[in-house]
Amino acid sequence: MIKIIAVLCSPFYPTNFHEQTVTTSGLTDISMQSCLEGVPQLAEWMKQLPAERLTRWRVMIGNQDRGGA
C-alpha cells in the first residue's frame, strides 16, 4: 500500500499545520512514479478540502508507523 501523508494548514492560520493520511483507496491510479512527480491526483483530492492549503507531502510504502517518543 502506498500512503500519502499530506501536511495541511488553514489559510487563516498558516503556522498551524496538521497531517492527514491519504491512502491509495482515496486516489485513483496512483503509482510510486506519480508520487515522485508531485501526485497530480492530490490536486483532485484537495478540491474536497477548500478550507485547507496543502503545504507539503511525503510518501510511505507499506504499513510503516512513525513511532517515536
C-alpha positions, 0 to 999 in steps of 0.5 A: 500500500502506498500512503500519502501523508499530506501536511495541511494548514488553514489559510487563516492560520498558516503556522498551524499545520496538521497531517492527514493520511491519504491512502491509495483507496482515496486516489485513483491510479496512483503509482510510486512514479506519480508520487515522485512527480508531485501526485497530480491526483492530490490536486483532485483530492484537495478540491474536497478540502477548500478550507485547507492549503496543502503545504507539503507531502511525503510518501510511505510504502507499506504499513510503516508507523512513525513511532517515536517518543 
